[in-house]
Amino acid sequence: MNFSNSAYRPITERWQAPEYGGSECERLAKAKRLDDQLGQIAAKHKSVSFACSFSIEDIILVERIASLGLGITIFAIDTGRLPGETLEFADHIEDHYDVSIQRIAPDSESLQKLAGLQHDDDIYLSESFRKKCCEVRKLAPLGRALAHADAWVTGMRREQSATRASIAYKEFDHARGIAKFNPLVEWSTAEVWSFARQQKIPIHPLHERGYPSIGCAPCTRAVRAHEDLRAGRWWWLSNDSKECG
């Protein structure tokens, strides 16, 4: 079966960003804590990198890093299979916040070897093929991006999926031997979108088309209103396989 065009299937009742029902005091407290955490991370570590995929969570972090003038390196993995909307949005974010976002691409020799082992659409046929594609296009470049960092920051949240339900604000990345921080870990989806609206943060166009989570074009599609936030990522796989690593 060919899934290559399924990412853009028509959906009724697409996912939409929720409204915030909490108090203003709660919202302000979380915003202040975010600034404090980012400031502490930058102060305590010599070389901090932030992995940006241009989701709403990541743009919140870009906005705060830029506004606070923190010396945190911002980078993005250009897998070679990102949606055109993401590539255009990345340029817009650089201009909007006057920041430089490093683009980290897969190794060309590794891509050639991958092409000799499997076709692009083989990711839909086997979990091993999908993982190999992620390894070459995302995980290996991520390792290079973090090679000289002693800490890195992500926009991961517990509410995003079952596989992220137990993540902590501060973790240790054993694979790379560095600290890992998830400053939005306790934020709800409603809190994220409330902050974004309050700060007038630019929104990735795919969010407005029913994509709460955005990755490579062949591996991401819009979701229905009742589905999990990451249901559109590798949708042909079971829920316990919704991560690259």
C-alpha positions in Angstrom: 0.0 0.0 0.0 1.3 3.5 -0.9 0.8 6.0 1.9 2.8 8.8 0.2 -0.2 11.0 -0.4 -2.0 10.2 2.9 -0.5 13.1 4.8 -2.9 15.5 3.2 -6.1 13.4 3.4 -9.3 15.4 4.0 -10.5 15.4 7.6 -13.7 16.6 9.1 -13.4 18.2 12.6 -9.7 18.9 12.4 -7.8 19.6 15.6 -7.8 23.2 16.6 -5.8 25.1 19.2 -7.7 25.2 22.5 -8.7 28.2 24.5 -7.2 28.9 28.0 -9.5 28.5 31.0 -7.0 29.2 33.8 -6.4 32.3 35.8 -4.2 35.2 34.8 -2.1 34.7 37.9 -1.3 31.1 36.9 -0.4 32.1 33.4 1.9 34.9 34.6 3.5 32.6 37.2 4.4 30.0 34.5 5.7 32.7 32.2 8.0 34.0 34.9 9.2 30.6 35.8 10.1 29.9 32.2 12.2 33.0 32.0 13.9 32.1 35.3 14.6 28.6 34.1 16.1 29.7 30.8 18.2 32.3 32.5 19.6 29.7 35.0 20.3 27.2 32.2 22.3 29.8 30.3 24.1 30.9 33.4 25.1 27.5 34.7 26.3 26.0 31.4 29.1 27.1 29.1 27.5 25.9 25.8 23.7 25.5 25.6 21.9 24.5 22.4 18.2 24.6 21.6 16.7 22.1 19.1 14.0 24.0 17.2 11.5 22.2 15.0 9.3 25.3 14.6 6.3 24.0 16.5 4.4 26.5 18.7 6.3 25.3 21.7 9.7 25.9 20.0 8.7 29.4 18.8 7.8 30.3 22.4 11.3 29.3 23.4 12.9 31.2 20.5 10.9 34.3 21.5 12.0 34.1 25.1 15.7 33.3 24.2 15.7 36.3 21.9 13.8 38.7 24.3 16.1 37.8 27.2 19.2 38.1 25.1 20.4 34.7 26.2 23.5 33.1 24.7 21.8 29.9 23.7 22.5 28.5 20.3 19.4 27.8 18.2 19.6 25.0 15.6 17.2 23.1 13.4 17.7 19.7 11.7 16.9 20.0 8.0 16.3 16.4 7.3 15.8 17.0 3.6 12.2 15.9 3.9 10.7 18.9 5.8 7.5 20.4 4.5 8.0 23.5 2.3 5.9 25.4 4.9 8.5 24.7 7.6 11.4 25.9 5.5 9.7 29.2 4.7 8.5 29.6 8.3 12.1 29.1 9.5 13.3 32.0 7.4 10.4 34.1 8.7 11.3 33.3 12.3 14.9 34.4 11.8 13.8 37.7 10.4 11.0 38.3 12.9 13.2 37.7 16.0 16.5 38.8 14.4 18.1 35.5 15.4 20.4 33.1 13.5 19.2 29.5 13.4 21.8 27.0 12.4 20.6 24.4 9.8 22.1 21.0 10.4 21.8 18.6 7.4 22.3 14.9 7.1 25.7 13.6 5.9 25.6 13.3 2.1 27.5 10.0 2.2 25.1 8.5 4.7 22.2 9.6 2.6 23.7 7.8 -0.4 24.1 4.7 1.6 20.5 4.9 2.8 19.3 5.3 -0.7 21.1 2.1 -1.7 19.4 0.2 1.2 15.8 1.4 0.9 13.4 3.5 -1.1 11.8 6.6 0.5 8.4 4.9 0.8 9.9 1.8 2.6 9.4 3.7 5.9 5.7 2.7 5.6 6.6 -1.0 5.3 8.9 -1.7 8.2 9.7 -0.1 11.6 13.3 -0.9 11.0 13.3 1.1 7.7 11.6 4.0 9.5 14.1 4.0 12.3 17.0 3.9 9.8 15.7 6.9 8.0 15.3 8.8 11.3 18.8 7.8 12.3 20.4 9.1 9.2 18.2 12.2 8.6 17.7 13.4 12.2 19.5 11.5 15.0 23.0 11.6 13.5 22.7 15.3 12.6 21.4 16.0 16.2 24.5 14.3 17.6 26.7 16.6 15.5 24.7 19.6 16.5 25.3 18.8 20.2 28.9 17.6 19.9 30.3 20.7 21.7 27.3 21.5 23.9 27.2 20.7 27.6 23.4 21.2 27.8 20.5 21.3 25.4 16.9 22.5 25.6 13.8 21.1 24.0 10.1 22.1 23.8 8.9 18.7 24.8 5.8 18.5 27.1 4.3 15.6 29.1 0.8 16.3 27.7 2.0 15.7 24.1 1.9 11.9 24.2 2.0 8.8 26.4 5.7 8.3 25.5 6.5 11.8 27.0 4.2 11.5 30.1 7.1 10.8 32.4 9.7 13.3 31.2 11.2 15.7 33.7 12.3 19.3 33.6 15.9 18.3 33.9 17.3 15.0 32.6 20.6 13.6 31.7 21.2 12.7 28.1 23.2 9.5 28.5 23.8 9.0 24.8 25.6 12.4 24.6 26.8 12.8 28.2 25.1 16.2 28.7 22.2 17.8 30.6 18.9 18.1 28.9 16.2 20.6 29.8 12.5 20.6 29.0 11.3 23.9 30.4 7.7 23.6 29.0 7.3 20.1 30.4 4.4 21.0 32.8 2.6 23.4 30.4 -0.8 22.3 29.1 -1.7 22.8 25.4 -4.1 25.5 26.4 -1.4 27.3 28.3 1.0 27.1 25.4 -1.5 28.6 23.0 -2.6 31.3 25.5 1.0 32.4 25.9 1.5 32.4 22.1 -1.6 34.6 21.6 -0.6 36.9 24.4 2.9 37.4 23.0 1.6 37.5 19.3 4.0 34.7 18.4 4.0 33.7 14.7 2.2 30.5 14.1 3.4 27.7 11.7 0.8 27.5 8.9 0.4 23.8 9.4 -0.8 24.3 13.0 -3.7 26.3 11.5 -4.5 23.3 9.2 -4.9 20.8 11.9 -1.3 19.7 12.6 -0.6 20.0 16.3 2.8 18.2 15.8 5.0 18.8 12.8 7.9 16.7 11.5 9.0 15.5 8.1 6.3 15.7 5.3 6.0 12.0 4.6 5.7 11.2 8.3 3.2 13.9 9.5 -0.5 14.5 8.8 -3.3 16.5 10.3 -5.3 14.9 13.1 -8.9 14.9 14.2 -10.2 16.9 17.2 -10.4 13.9 19.5 -7.0 12.4 18.6 -3.8 12.6 20.6 -1.5 15.5 19.7 1.1 13.3 18.1 -1.4 10.9 16.4 -0.4 12.4 13.1 3.3 11.5 13.5 4.1 8.1 11.9 0.4 7.5 12.0 0.8 4.0 10.5 2.7 2.8 13.7 1.5 1.9 17.2 1.4 4.7 19.8 4.6 3.4 21.5 6.6 4.2 18.4 6.0 7.9 18.2 9.6 9.0 18.7 12.6 9.1 16.4 14.9 7.4 18.9 
